[in-house]
Every structure is written in structure tokens, then in C-alpha cells.
């Protein structure tokens, strides 16, 4: 990929640049916990975005997407925003840096490409934002700290791409460290690295290649359920419950008659998922991947039957994983489509992949996409 980008960069701009990269991410466990003040547990992966960049002595950005074979030029003012959606990520990063640091940027040429699969829930957009934020911070000696680089990516999504995302994707892309997952406390923003070197196991994503349309409205409904349960708890003897992260199952049981069955199940999932993240952290510190796998299956059950954000295709892939003796499997991401993440023993890997692809195609008429992943470094200069 690097050679392809370099060749395009030289032929288009007749100069040599400097390479930077950032990573896509997986989340091993901890879904729908972020907006409930809980923990997420992401890691950067060996698939990401790579950027070739050089100053150009103008007041314009000249950017070329190698993968899309698309070229744009734009300035640094709000009225210069490009119409191409891919270019708005770069423009947004520039604008967010200017908001924080003043008019510190000068024109630059760039070409970039990536190998993060689009639409598979591995955060290609966060990888792109993080690569450019890291590169511009380095080139212009801006001394922006890593947390602020992640926030620049998040603000780009909010203000220039119309996506009100949390911080996890950009955080993982910036802070990722080879051989480590990161437990991020979404309330305090404290984080800790945990070793992830599963000898004898592989991590693989199976992309169902479906995305069901009700995702955004269903997401909002689930947030409302969580907020409603917190409100009822505050009104019934638990004034300090700001988020479900502050609650436990005994507290939930005490208000059982005051909330709907649906709200109860949503809250049960979130409270237990918060505990599962902590259990997985403890298990990793003793290299206990069997416990990690059990927690993954429990998360899938909770997302399917309690939070109800899975779908039949993802449940089918999860069932095949169980049948094949896969150590752990669950839907990864918001749900209603996307991928399962699977922790598979080496000796079962080929059989599992073959059977999952064959049976899924027989049932749904198409094969799932297979993405082996390795936990790797985040944003960096190459």
C-alpha cells in the first residue's frame, strides 16, 4: 500500500512527502456502555489509513484519495468546505486544529489510502482523522496532546460529517499500542492498558454484509430506556445514580415494579455488561482466555435477547461459532448488522471459517467477509 501511495503522490505532486499512519479498531467487549458512563475495551488493529504529506508553499490543501481516484483542493476557511464527503474529514481536522491553535496551518499536498474495510465497524473514518491530526500536529510542531488529537477527530465527525459519535473510535486510533487493549472509563476518561497476546488463539471478524435500517431510531430508544431507569432510581432512594454505571442489579431489582419490562431488560444488559468488562480485564492479566470467551458469549446473548440490537444473521454466525467450539463470539458494535468478533483456537480456525462461510451462504445467498485482525499500534510517523 505504501508504494502505491508514494507512486501516486510523486506523479501528481512531483515531490516527496513524509508518511504517517493510523489504525482502525476493534472493541473486544463493552457495547452500549459508553453513553451509560461505563467502560469500553478497544484496541487498534493492523488495518488502517496511510498518508503521504508535504508542504506546498500555497494556502491550499491539495488532496488525493488513492482508493477513490478522487482529487480536491480547498482552503482553510469555513466557506472553503469541500463537497466530497471523504475530503470533509481532512477539512474538518484542519478546522478543528485552527479553532484550538489559531491560523497555524499552511498549504499541503497529500495522498492517502487504507485497508480498513468500509462499513464493517472498524472505524475507517476515525483512522483517517487520527492520521491527519497526528501528521499536522507533528509537521507544524503544535504540541497537541494525544487526548486532544482524539477530540479533534470526534469534533470533526460532529461538526463536519454529521455523526454524533462518542470518543472510543478516535481514542483507540490515537492511543493504540501493539499487544495491548485499552480499558477506557467513559465517565472519567481514565484509561489503562491490558496485555493481549493470546498464544494459540486468533481474532477474526465475520462481516454479515447486512445493515438494518432501524439502527438510529432504535439506538435513541435504548438511550431513553437507560435514562428513564436512572431517573426512576434517583426518585426512589438512589440520588447519586447519574448513569447506569452507578447502579447494580440489587438497585435495579428494587425498582422492578416501577419500570416497564423493556426498560428492565435494557438496564440489566448494561449493568451486567459493565461488570463483564471488568471481569475480562482481570482474566487478561492472568492470560485466561477461556473466561474472556465466556464473557463474549454472554455479551452476545445480552445484546440479542435483552438489549435487542442483534439480528438473525448475527445470531446465526454466533450459533455456528458455538457449534464449532469457538472460545468466544459476539456481535461487535451498535448492532442491527455488521460483524461478529471471534476468539478462535488455532486448530479450530480453518474449520470454523469454512463452515461459517458455507452455511451462511446456503442460508442467506451470500458469503460473510472474513477479516483476521492483530492488535497493533495507533497513530504514528512511519
C-alpha positions as CSV (number, residue, x, y, z in Angstrom):
1,X,0.0,0.0,0.0
2,X,2.8,2.4,0.9
3,X,4.5,2.0,-2.5
4,X,1.1,2.6,-4.3
5,X,0.5,5.8,-2.3
6,X,4.1,7.0,-2.9
7,X,3.9,6.5,-6.6
8,X,0.6,8.4,-6.8
9,X,2.0,11.2,-4.7
10,X,5.1,11.6,-6.8
11,X,3.3,11.5,-10.1
12,X,0.6,14.0,-9.0
13,X,2.7,16.5,-7.0
14,X,6.3,15.9,-8.3
15,X,7.8,15.9,-4.9
16,X,8.4,13.5,-2.0
17,X,6.4,13.5,1.3
18,X,6.5,12.1,4.7
19,X,4.4,9.1,5.7
20,X,2.0,8.8,8.7
21,X,-0.4,6.1,9.6
22,X,-3.3,5.4,12.0
23,X,-5.3,2.3,12.7
24,X,-8.9,1.1,12.6
25,X,-10.1,-0.6,15.8
26,X,-12.0,-3.4,17.4
27,X,-13.8,-3.4,20.7
28,X,-13.4,-6.7,22.5
29,X,-16.2,-6.1,24.9
30,X,-18.2,-3.2,26.3
31,X,-21.0,-2.3,23.9
32,X,-23.6,0.4,24.6
33,X,-21.8,1.2,27.8
34,X,-20.2,4.4,26.6
35,X,-23.2,6.6,26.9
36,X,-24.1,4.9,30.2
37,X,-20.9,6.2,31.8
38,X,-19.3,2.7,31.7
39,X,-16.2,1.1,30.2
40,X,-15.2,0.2,26.7
41,X,-12.3,-2.1,25.8
42,X,-10.9,-1.3,22.3
43,X,-7.6,-1.9,20.6
44,X,-6.0,-0.6,17.4
45,X,-5.7,-3.2,14.6
46,X,-3.3,-4.0,11.8
47,X,-5.6,-2.3,9.2
48,X,-5.8,1.4,8.9
49,X,-5.1,4.6,6.9
50,X,-1.7,5.7,5.5
51,X,-1.0,9.3,4.5
52,X,1.8,10.8,2.4
53,X,2.1,14.5,3.0
54,X,4.3,17.5,2.2
55,X,4.0,21.3,2.4
56,X,3.3,23.0,-0.9
57,X,4.0,26.8,-0.4
58,X,0.4,27.7,-1.1
59,X,-2.6,28.5,1.2
60,X,-4.5,25.4,-0.1
61,X,-4.8,21.7,0.7
62,X,-4.4,19.5,-2.4
63,X,-5.7,16.1,-1.5
64,X,-5.9,12.9,-3.5
65,X,-7.8,9.7,-2.4
66,X,-5.9,6.8,-4.0
67,X,-8.7,4.3,-3.3
68,X,-11.4,6.5,-4.8
69,X,-9.2,8.1,-7.5
70,X,-10.6,11.4,-6.5
71,X,-8.9,14.8,-6.2
72,X,-9.9,18.0,-4.4
73,X,-8.4,21.4,-3.4
74,X,-9.7,23.5,-0.6
75,X,-8.7,26.4,1.7
76,X,-8.8,26.7,5.4
77,X,-11.9,28.9,5.9
78,X,-15.3,27.6,6.7
79,X,-16.6,28.7,3.3
80,X,-13.9,26.5,1.7
81,X,-15.5,23.3,2.8
82,X,-15.3,20.6,0.1
83,X,-18.5,18.9,-1.1
84,X,-16.8,15.4,-1.3
85,X,-17.6,13.5,1.8
86,X,-14.1,11.9,2.1
87,X,-12.5,15.3,1.9
88,X,-14.6,16.8,4.7
89,X,-12.7,14.5,7.2
90,X,-9.4,16.2,6.3
91,X,-11.0,19.7,6.1
92,X,-12.7,19.1,9.5
93,X,-9.4,18.1,11.1
94,X,-7.8,21.3,9.7
95,X,-10.7,23.5,11.0
96,X,-10.7,21.9,14.5
97,X,-6.9,22.5,14.8
98,X,-7.4,26.1,13.8
99,X,-10.1,26.5,16.4
100,X,-7.7,25.3,19.1
101,X,-4.4,26.8,17.9
102,X,-5.2,29.7,15.6
103,X,-4.1,30.1,12.0
104,X,-1.1,27.8,12.3
105,X,-1.6,25.7,9.2
106,X,-0.1,26.2,5.7
107,X,-1.0,24.6,2.4
108,X,0.0,20.9,2.0
109,X,-0.3,18.2,-0.6
110,X,-1.4,14.7,0.4
111,X,-2.3,11.3,-1.0
112,X,-3.7,8.6,1.1
113,X,-5.2,5.1,1.0
114,X,-6.4,2.5,3.5
115,X,-7.1,-1.2,4.1
116,X,-9.8,-0.8,6.8
117,X,-12.9,-2.4,5.3
118,X,-15.6,0.2,4.8
119,X,-18.9,-0.4,6.7
120,X,-17.5,-3.3,8.8
121,X,-17.5,-1.4,12.1
122,X,-13.7,-1.0,12.3
123,X,-13.8,2.8,12.1
124,X,-12.1,3.8,8.9
125,X,-13.2,7.4,9.4
126,X,-11.5,7.6,12.8
127,X,-8.3,6.2,11.3
128,X,-8.4,8.9,8.6
129,X,-9.0,11.7,11.1
130,X,-6.3,10.4,13.5
131,X,-3.7,10.0,10.8
132,X,-4.2,13.6,9.7
133,X,-4.5,15.1,13.2
134,X,-1.2,13.3,14.2
135,X,0.6,14.3,11.0
136,X,-0.4,18.0,11.1
137,X,0.5,18.1,14.8
138,X,3.9,16.8,14.0
139,X,4.6,18.8,10.9
140,X,3.6,22.1,12.4
141,X,5.1,21.4,15.9
142,X,1.8,22.2,17.6
143,X,2.4,20.1,20.8
144,X,-1.3,19.0,20.9
145,X,-1.6,16.1,23.4
146,X,-3.0,12.8,22.5
147,X,-6.3,13.2,24.2
148,X,-6.9,16.5,22.3
149,X,-5.9,14.7,19.0
150,X,-8.7,12.2,19.7
151,X,-11.1,15.0,20.4
152,X,-10.2,16.7,17.2
153,X,-11.3,13.6,15.3
154,X,-14.5,13.4,17.3
155,X,-15.3,17.1,16.8
156,X,-14.7,16.6,13.0
157,X,-17.4,13.9,13.0
158,X,-19.8,16.1,15.0
159,X,-19.2,19.4,13.1
160,X,-18.3,18.5,9.6
161,X,-19.6,14.9,8.9
162,X,-22.9,14.9,10.8
163,X,-22.2,12.0,13.1
164,X,-22.6,12.5,16.8
165,X,-20.2,9.7,17.8
166,X,-18.5,9.0,21.1
167,X,-14.8,9.2,21.7
168,X,-13.9,5.5,21.6
169,X,-13.0,5.1,17.9
170,X,-10.7,8.1,17.8
171,X,-9.3,7.3,21.2
172,X,-8.3,3.8,20.1
173,X,-6.8,5.1,16.8
174,X,-4.6,7.6,18.6
175,X,-3.7,5.6,21.8
176,X,-3.5,2.1,20.3
177,X,-0.5,0.0,21.4
178,X,0.7,-3.2,19.9
179,X,-0.1,-6.3,22.0
180,X,-2.4,-4.3,24.3
181,X,-6.1,-3.5,24.7
182,X,-7.2,-0.3,26.4
183,X,-9.9,0.0,29.1
184,X,-11.3,3.4,28.8
185,X,-13.6,4.8,31.5
186,X,-16.1,6.8,29.5
187,X,-17.1,8.9,32.5
188,X,-13.7,10.0,33.9
189,X,-11.7,9.4,30.6
190,X,-9.1,7.5,32.7
191,X,-7.5,4.6,30.8
192,X,-5.3,1.6,31.4
193,X,-3.5,-0.8,29.0
194,X,-4.0,-4.5,29.4
195,X,-1.8,-7.2,27.7
196,X,-3.4,-9.1,24.9
197,X,-1.2,-11.7,23.4
198,X,-3.4,-14.8,23.0
199,X,-0.9,-17.5,22.2
200,X,-2.7,-20.3,20.4
201,X,-5.7,-18.1,19.5
202,X,-6.7,-15.8,16.7
203,X,-9.1,-12.9,16.5
204,X,-11.2,-12.8,13.4
205,X,-14.2,-10.7,12.4
206,X,-17.0,-12.2,10.3
207,X,-18.9,-9.4,8.4
208,X,-22.6,-10.3,7.9
209,X,-22.7,-7.8,5.0
210,X,-26.0,-6.5,6.2
211,X,-27.1,-3.3,7.8
212,X,-30.7,-3.0,9.0
213,X,-32.3,0.4,8.7
214,X,-33.8,0.8,12.1
215,X,-30.4,1.3,13.8
216,X,-30.6,5.0,14.5
217,X,-34.1,5.2,15.8
218,X,-33.6,2.0,17.9
219,X,-30.4,3.4,19.3
220,X,-32.2,6.5,20.5
221,X,-35.0,4.4,22.1
222,X,-32.4,2.4,24.0
223,X,-30.7,5.5,25.3
224,X,-34.1,6.7,26.5
225,X,-34.7,3.4,28.4
226,X,-31.4,3.8,30.2
227,X,-32.0,7.4,31.1
228,X,-35.5,6.5,32.3
229,X,-34.2,3.8,34.6
230,X,-31.6,6.2,36.1
231,X,-34.4,8.8,36.7
232,X,-36.6,6.3,38.5
233,X,-33.6,5.2,40.6
234,X,-32.9,8.8,41.6
235,X,-36.6,9.2,42.6
236,X,-36.5,6.1,44.7
237,X,-33.7,6.3,47.1
238,X,-30.6,6.4,44.8
239,X,-29.9,10.1,44.2
240,X,-26.4,9.6,43.0
241,X,-27.2,7.4,40.0
242,X,-26.2,9.7,37.1
243,X,-25.6,6.8,34.7
244,X,-26.4,3.1,34.8
245,X,-22.7,2.6,35.5
246,X,-23.5,3.8,39.0
247,X,-26.2,1.1,39.6
248,X,-26.1,-2.6,40.4
249,X,-28.6,-5.4,40.0
250,X,-29.9,-5.1,43.6
251,X,-30.8,-1.5,42.9
252,X,-32.4,-2.4,39.6
253,X,-34.4,-5.2,41.4
254,X,-35.7,-2.7,44.0
255,X,-37.4,-0.6,41.3
256,X,-38.6,-3.5,39.2
257,X,-42.3,-2.8,39.7
258,X,-41.8,0.9,38.7
259,X,-40.4,0.4,35.2
260,X,-41.5,-1.5,32.1
261,X,-40.3,-5.0,31.2
262,X,-38.4,-3.4,28.3
263,X,-36.6,-0.8,30.4
264,X,-35.7,-3.5,32.9
265,X,-34.1,-5.7,30.3
266,X,-32.2,-2.8,28.7
267,X,-30.8,-1.8,32.1
268,X,-30.0,-5.3,33.1
269,X,-27.9,-5.7,30.0
270,X,-25.9,-2.5,30.6
271,X,-25.3,-3.2,34.3
272,X,-24.1,-6.7,33.6
273,X,-22.0,-5.6,30.6
274,X,-20.1,-3.1,32.8
275,X,-19.2,-6.0,35.1
276,X,-18.2,-8.2,32.2
277,X,-15.6,-5.6,31.0
278,X,-14.0,-5.7,34.5
279,X,-14.1,-9.5,34.5
280,X,-12.3,-9.6,31.1
281,X,-9.6,-7.2,32.3
282,X,-8.9,-9.4,35.3
283,X,-8.9,-12.5,33.1
284,X,-6.4,-11.0,30.7
285,X,-4.0,-10.2,33.5
286,X,-3.7,-13.9,34.1
287,X,-3.9,-14.9,30.4
288,X,-7.2,-16.6,31.0
289,X,-8.7,-16.5,27.5
290,X,-11.4,-19.1,28.3
291,X,-13.1,-16.6,30.7
292,X,-12.7,-13.9,28.1
293,X,-14.6,-16.1,25.7
294,X,-17.4,-16.9,28.1
295,X,-17.9,-13.2,28.7
296,X,-18.1,-12.6,24.9
297,X,-20.9,-15.2,24.6
298,X,-22.8,-13.6,27.5
299,X,-22.5,-10.2,25.8
300,X,-23.9,-11.6,22.6
301,X,-26.8,-13.1,24.5
302,X,-27.5,-9.9,26.3
303,X,-27.3,-7.8,23.1
304,X,-29.6,-10.3,21.3
305,X,-32.2,-11.1,24.0
306,X,-32.1,-8.2,26.4
307,X,-30.9,-5.1,24.6
308,X,-32.3,-6.5,21.3
309,X,-29.8,-5.0,18.9
310,X,-28.7,-8.1,17.2
311,X,-30.3,-9.6,14.1
312,X,-30.9,-13.1,12.7
313,X,-27.8,-13.0,10.6
314,X,-25.5,-12.2,13.5
315,X,-27.3,-14.7,15.8
316,X,-26.7,-17.3,13.1
317,X,-23.0,-16.6,12.9
318,X,-22.8,-16.7,16.7
319,X,-24.6,-20.1,16.8
320,X,-22.1,-21.5,14.3
321,X,-19.2,-20.3,16.4
322,X,-20.7,-22.2,19.4
323,X,-21.2,-25.3,17.3
324,X,-17.5,-25.2,16.2
325,X,-16.2,-24.8,19.7
326,X,-15.0,-21.2,19.2
327,X,-13.8,-19.8,22.5
328,X,-15.7,-16.5,22.3
329,X,-18.0,-14.8,19.8
330,X,-20.3,-11.8,19.9
331,X,-21.8,-9.1,17.8
332,X,-19.4,-6.1,17.7
333,X,-20.6,-2.5,17.5
334,X,-24.0,-1.0,17.8
335,X,-25.8,-4.0,16.2
336,X,-28.5,-4.5,13.6
337,X,-25.9,-5.8,11.2
338,X,-22.1,-5.6,10.9
339,X,-19.7,-8.1,12.3
340,X,-19.2,-10.7,14.9
341,X,-15.8,-10.7,16.6
342,X,-14.5,-14.2,17.3
343,X,-11.7,-15.6,19.5
344,X,-10.7,-18.9,17.9
345,X,-8.2,-21.5,18.8
346,X,-5.6,-22.0,16.1
347,X,-6.5,-25.6,15.5
348,X,-10.2,-24.8,15.0
349,X,-9.7,-21.7,12.8
350,X,-9.9,-23.2,9.3
351,X,-12.8,-25.5,10.1
352,X,-14.8,-22.6,11.7
353,X,-14.2,-20.2,8.8
354,X,-15.1,-22.9,6.2
355,X,-18.2,-23.9,8.0
356,X,-19.4,-20.4,8.7
357,X,-18.9,-19.2,5.1
358,X,-20.6,-22.3,3.7
359,X,-23.6,-22.4,6.0
360,X,-24.1,-18.6,5.9
361,X,-24.1,-18.7,2.1
362,X,-26.6,-21.6,2.0
363,X,-29.0,-19.7,4.2
364,X,-28.6,-16.1,3.0
365,X,-27.3,-16.4,-0.5
366,X,-24.0,-14.6,0.1
367,X,-20.8,-15.3,2.0
368,X,-19.7,-13.3,5.0
369,X,-16.5,-11.4,4.7
370,X,-13.6,-12.6,6.8
371,X,-11.2,-10.2,8.4
372,X,-8.4,-11.6,10.6
373,X,-7.1,-8.9,12.9
374,X,-4.0,-8.4,15.1
375,X,-3.8,-5.8,17.9
376,X,-1.3,-3.1,16.7
377,X,-0.1,0.5,17.1
378,X,-2.2,3.5,16.6
379,X,-1.3,6.9,15.1
380,X,2.4,7.2,14.3
381,X,5.0,8.6,11.9
382,X,6.4,5.9,9.6
